[in-house]
Amino acid sequence: MPAVAFLALFFLYPLYLMVDLSLHEVSIGTVARPDNDFVGLANYRAVFADADFWPAAVRTAAFVVGTVALQLLLGLGLAVTLNARMRGVTIGRTLLFFVWLLPPTVSGVVWRLLLDGTQRGVGNHVLTGLGVLDEPFSFLTAGPATMVAITLINTWAFVPFATIVLMAALQNVPETVYEAAKVDGAGPGRRFVAITLPFIAPTLAIITILLTIYSFKTFDFIYVLTLGGPGTSTSTVPFLAYLRSFVSFDFGQGSAIAVLAVVAALALSIPYLVRTSREEHYS
């Protein structure tokens, strides 16, 4: 019963308020009124007609695909490396935990200092000093390059999570299977494809779904690094909801975008919920 009350208070009721706002015309001057004008699906039609929405949707999809692909590749590579019996593995694992424990806002501020577009930025200072750049480059105001920078920063922040989960999966692969494969003459590549990947495939599927959800709802890095700019060139769908609600003060349209984002996140969660429920059923 306490769990149901907690869910109702902190999830269902805010969700109800968000849906309710999306069906009314609500601005900064009327947000406190209990009788705002009911407009039905007008806010949703306005969102779909918004010149910023579809570019943000495409940008969000590209961002999610790029970050998840990089996180999986780097996470798997690091997991395999750190799972090996070699010197320095403990230090590597400690560094991963440190990166994972950093709050996104703190990481964002650090990266903003590193990528500052003036000579004061550590990145530009080093690159110009080494002769890689002739003059400081504005990483966070350079249009498409800015979205690439945010993608790489988000990847950096979540690779430790992917690595830690995949390391746990690798440690469950029986050593006897590897030893038998070695006796049969299988090399490292063959053992990885024929043994490692099939054993960790369920974990890979789950981590892919979780990373997709985490990447989709990314807000902190965009807020700290660019505020969605320059212009709206780094605005994703969740961040566009923030801009419409708390910059333009169109709470109805902002709530409509947020509802669409929640629906998308729930759709992305379905495969994870189905897989976990099947595992619980057969365990």
Secondary structure, 3 states (H helix, E strand, C coil): CHHHHHHHHHHHHHHHHHHHHHCECCECCCCCCCCCCECCCHHHHHHHHCCCHHHHHHHHHHHHHHHHHHHHHHHHHHHHHHHCCCCCHHHHHHHHHHHHHCCHHHHHHHHHHHCCCCCCCHHHHHHHHCCCCCCCCCCCCCCHHHHHHHHHHHHHHHHHHHHHHHHHHHCCCCHHHHHHHHHCCCCHHHHHHHHHHHHHHHHHHHHHHHHHHHHHCCCHHHHHHCCCCCCCCCCCHHHHHHHHHHCCCEHHHHHHHHHHHHHHHHHHHHHHHHHHHHHHHHC
